[in-house]
Amino acid sequence: MSMDRELPAGEWYETAETVLKQYKQELLDAPLPEPLEKLLAERQKNISRKQL
């Protein structure tokens, strides 16, 4: 946790936020493993049925 000593609080927060946004985007862009894709598709079907 030495980062907070090197950067002012505001800069540290912005840096952390930027890194998290990039990481989240990479996760969202990554292809899902096949079983997960099927599971997600099945779940979407179930959700759609419940909304009708």
PAMINU-371483 format. One line per field, with one value per atom (N, C-alpha, C, O, CB): residue number from 1; residue in three letters; atom name; x, y, z. Coordinates in steps of 0.001 Angstrom, whole numbers, plus 500000, padded with zeros to 6 digits. Glycine has a CB too. Example, Ala and Ser with C-alpha at 12.3 -4.5 7.8 and 13.67 -1.06 7.14 Angstrom:
BEGIN
num = c(1/1/1/1/1/2/2/2/2/2)
residuo = c(ALA/ALA/ALA/ALA/ALA/SER/SER/SER/SER/SER)
atomo = c(N/CA/C/O/CB/N/CA/C/O/CB)
u = c(513190/512300/513200/514236/511308/512850/513670/512900/513409/514084)
v = c(494310/495500/496700/496681/495527/497750/498940/500030/501138/499402)
w = c(507800/507800/507800/508465/509046/507080/507140/507870/508039/505725)
This chain:
BEGIN
num = c(1/1/1/1/1/2/2/2/2/2/3/3/3/3/3/4/4/4/4/4/5/5/5/5/5/6/6/6/6/6/7/7/7/7/7/8/8/8/8/8/9/9/9/9/9/10/10/10/10/10/11/11/11/11/11/12/12/12/12/12/13/13/13/13/13/14/14/14/14/14/15/15/15/15/15/16/16/16/16/16/17/17/17/17/17/18/18/18/18/18/19/19/19/19/19/20/20/20/20/20/21/21/21/21/21/22/22/22/22/22/23/23/23/23/23/24/24/24/24/24/25/25/25/25/25/26/26/26/26/26/27/27/27/27/27/28/28/28/28/28/29/29/29/29/29/30/30/30/30/30/31/31/31/31/31/32/32/32/32/32/33/33/33/33/33/34/34/34/34/34/35/35/35/35/35/36/36/36/36/36/37/37/37/37/37/38/38/38/38/38/39/39/39/39/39/40/40/40/40/40/41/41/41/41/41/42/42/42/42/42/43/43/43/43/43/44/44/44/44/44/45/45/45/45/45/46/46/46/46/46/47/47/47/47/47/48/48/48/48/48/49/49/49/49/49/50/50/50/50/50/51/51/51/51/51/52/52/52/52/52)
residuo = c(MET/MET/MET/MET/MET/SER/SER/SER/SER/SER/MET/MET/MET/MET/MET/ASP/ASP/ASP/ASP/ASP/ARG/ARG/ARG/ARG/ARG/GLU/GLU/GLU/GLU/GLU/LEU/LEU/LEU/LEU/LEU/PRO/PRO/PRO/PRO/PRO/ALA/ALA/ALA/ALA/ALA/GLY/GLY/GLY/GLY/GLY/GLU/GLU/GLU/GLU/GLU/TRP/TRP/TRP/TRP/TRP/TYR/TYR/TYR/TYR/TYR/GLU/GLU/GLU/GLU/GLU/THR/THR/THR/THR/THR/ALA/ALA/ALA/ALA/ALA/GLU/GLU/GLU/GLU/GLU/THR/THR/THR/THR/THR/VAL/VAL/VAL/VAL/VAL/LEU/LEU/LEU/LEU/LEU/LYS/LYS/LYS/LYS/LYS/GLN/GLN/GLN/GLN/GLN/TYR/TYR/TYR/TYR/TYR/LYS/LYS/LYS/LYS/LYS/GLN/GLN/GLN/GLN/GLN/GLU/GLU/GLU/GLU/GLU/LEU/LEU/LEU/LEU/LEU/LEU/LEU/LEU/LEU/LEU/ASP/ASP/ASP/ASP/ASP/ALA/ALA/ALA/ALA/ALA/PRO/PRO/PRO/PRO/PRO/LEU/LEU/LEU/LEU/LEU/PRO/PRO/PRO/PRO/PRO/GLU/GLU/GLU/GLU/GLU/PRO/PRO/PRO/PRO/PRO/LEU/LEU/LEU/LEU/LEU/GLU/GLU/GLU/GLU/GLU/LYS/LYS/LYS/LYS/LYS/LEU/LEU/LEU/LEU/LEU/LEU/LEU/LEU/LEU/LEU/ALA/ALA/ALA/ALA/ALA/GLU/GLU/GLU/GLU/GLU/ARG/ARG/ARG/ARG/ARG/GLN/GLN/GLN/GLN/GLN/LYS/LYS/LYS/LYS/LYS/ASN/ASN/ASN/ASN/ASN/ILE/ILE/ILE/ILE/ILE/SER/SER/SER/SER/SER/ARG/ARG/ARG/ARG/ARG/LYS/LYS/LYS/LYS/LYS/GLN/GLN/GLN/GLN/GLN/LEU/LEU/LEU/LEU/LEU)
atomo = c(N/CA/C/O/CB/N/CA/C/O/CB/N/CA/C/O/CB/N/CA/C/O/CB/N/CA/C/O/CB/N/CA/C/O/CB/N/CA/C/O/CB/N/CA/C/O/CB/N/CA/C/O/CB/N/CA/C/O/CB/N/CA/C/O/CB/N/CA/C/O/CB/N/CA/C/O/CB/N/CA/C/O/CB/N/CA/C/O/CB/N/CA/C/O/CB/N/CA/C/O/CB/N/CA/C/O/CB/N/CA/C/O/CB/N/CA/C/O/CB/N/CA/C/O/CB/N/CA/C/O/CB/N/CA/C/O/CB/N/CA/C/O/CB/N/CA/C/O/CB/N/CA/C/O/CB/N/CA/C/O/CB/N/CA/C/O/CB/N/CA/C/O/CB/N/CA/C/O/CB/N/CA/C/O/CB/N/CA/C/O/CB/N/CA/C/O/CB/N/CA/C/O/CB/N/CA/C/O/CB/N/CA/C/O/CB/N/CA/C/O/CB/N/CA/C/O/CB/N/CA/C/O/CB/N/CA/C/O/CB/N/CA/C/O/CB/N/CA/C/O/CB/N/CA/C/O/CB/N/CA/C/O/CB/N/CA/C/O/CB/N/CA/C/O/CB/N/CA/C/O/CB/N/CA/C/O/CB/N/CA/C/O/CB/N/CA/C/O/CB/N/CA/C/O/CB/N/CA/C/O/CB)
u = c(500825/500000/500859/500480/499067/501996/502873/502418/502932/504304/501470/501005/500482/500735/499918/499753/499154/500206/499904/498230/501423/502489/503098/503624/503579/503025/503665/502783/503288/504045/501486/500559/499610/499217/499766/499236/498183/496895/496679/497939/496058/494844/493992/493556/494009/493754/492918/493503/492788/492726/494806/495468/495430/495212/496918/495641/495617/494249/494138/495961/493201/491832/491582/491032/490809/491984/491774/492533/492018/492211/493766/494574/493903/493797/495995/493452/492787/491520/491237/492455/490765/489516/489791/489083/488761/490814/491180/491588/491163/492314/492416/492866/491673/491577/493895/490764/489585/488701/488185/488778/488523/487709/488327/487625/487555/489663/490343/490197/489937/491832/490368/490278/488870/488693/490662/487870/486475/486204/485552/485507/486700/486489/487145/486565/487043/488356/489037/488220/488104/490450/487655/486836/485586/485192/486447/484960/483745/484039/483209/483083/485223/485591/486066/486038/486672/486500/487023/485911/484789/487666/486216/485197/484902/485797/485655/483648/483264/483633/483530/481754/484061/484266/482942/481876/484828/483001/481812/480711/479566/482218/481015/479939/479259/478047/480501/480034/479457/478530/477483/480558/478918/478085/476726/475689/478788/476741/475492/474650/473433/475786/475304/474609/473941/472793/475584/474667/474141/472953/471953/475241/473065/471974/470729/469617/472396/470917/469807/469155/467931/470290/469977/469472/468667/467616/470634/469168/468452/467075/466096/469262/466997/465708/464757/463592/465897/465265/464435/463937/462778/465220/464807/464432/463357/462387/465676/463532/462557/461191/460165/463039/461176/459904/459194/457974/460145/459960/459364/458762/457801/460412/459319/458836/457548/456827/459897/457245/456035/454767/453672/456094)
v = c(498789/500000/501261/502271/500006/501208/502373/503404/504523/501947/503040/503961/505275/506341/503301/505199/506419/507417/508602/506078/506968/507897/508569/509678/507164/507896/508410/509396/510331/507263/509190/510040/510754/510193/509212/511999/512658/511842/511113/514120/511968/511145/511175/510126/511612/512351/512474/511734/511045/513930/511877/511193/509687/508944/511667/509230/507792/507231/506163/507510/507964/507514/507432/506443/508461/508468/508485/507351/506706/509833/507114/506033/504693/503874/506038/504464/503206/503030/501938/503162/504103/504051/503712/502905/505399/504331/504079/502628/501982/505010/502117/500725/499784/498820/500402/500061/499208/499233/498195/499645/500415/500519/499709/499002/501993/499817/499066/497570/496809/499453/497152/495736/495216/494124/495516/496010/495620/495474/494520/496659/496416/496369/495129/494477/497638/494797/493599/492359/491449/493485/492323/491176/491075/489980/491280/492214/492219/491834/491212/493593/492208/491914/490477/489953/492867/489840/488477/487508/487620/488045/486564/485573/484645/484288/484751/484266/483362/481933/481547/483471/481145/479717/479088/479512/478987/478106/477486/477130/477532/476245/476387/476026/477258/477258/475149/478295/479510/480187/480715/480475/480170/480773/480079/480735/480701/478751/477981/478267/478431/476470/478324/478594/479965/480119/478512/480955/482310/482366/483028/483281/481678/481654/481020/481514/480884/479937/479257/480176/480229/477961/480883/481800/482926/483313/482380/483451/484512/484024/484764/484990/482779/482202/482166/482546/480776/481708/481618/482992/483145/480965/483982/485346/485866/486488/486288/485610/486059/485433/486105/485717/484157/483469/484077/484237/481967/484412/484971/486350/486739/485060/487086/488439/488437/489435/489230/487333/487279/487208/487158/486090)
w = c(500000/500000/500000/500593/501213/499349/499332/498304/498280/499041/497466/496421/496989/496429/495595/498104/498645/499110/499257/499796/499342/499729/498506/498597/500522/497363/496161/495394/494774/495260/495436/494693/495645/496667/493672/495312/496103/496014/495046/495605/497017/497126/495858/495384/498304/495311/494117/492929/492202/493762/492736/491623/491815/490858/491484/493043/493327/492983/492379/494813/493374/493108/491607/491121/493768/490871/489418/488740/487827/488829/489197/488629/488876/487963/489226/490096/490444/489620/489127/491949/489473/488717/487244/486643/488829/486679/485287/485087/484129/484855/485996/485901/485995/485234/487010/486926/487085/485842/485427/488303/485243/484027/482894/482171/483601/482742/481686/481923/480992/481615/483177/483530/483264/482724/485007/483649/483433/481938/481514/484063/481140/479694/479102/478234/479022/479566/479073/479401/478580/479677/480601/480998/480136/479735/482478/479848/479038/477590/476927/479089/477102/475716/475528/474414/475258/476610/476513/476121/476614/477847/475244/474875/476051/476816/473648/476178/477259/476894/475729/477557/477870/477602/477158/477604/478866/476308/475712/476719/476515/474981/477805/478749/479356/479571/479873/479628/480195/479199/479574/480626/477933/476897/476837/476737/475526/476898/476857/478091/478002/476752/479235/480489/480443/480857/481676/479937/479845/478885/479165/479391/477766/476791/477410/477222/475517/478139/478801/479828/479944/479475/480555/481582/480946/481457/482410/479825/479115/478679/478771/477892/478204/477797/478983/478870/477219/480120/481325/481757/482142/482467/481692/482077/481124/481558/482070/479820/478824/479074/478960/477411/479413/479684/480890/480886/479922/481913/483133/482881/483546/484245/481929/481654/480845/480836/480921/480162/479324/480143/479582/478395)
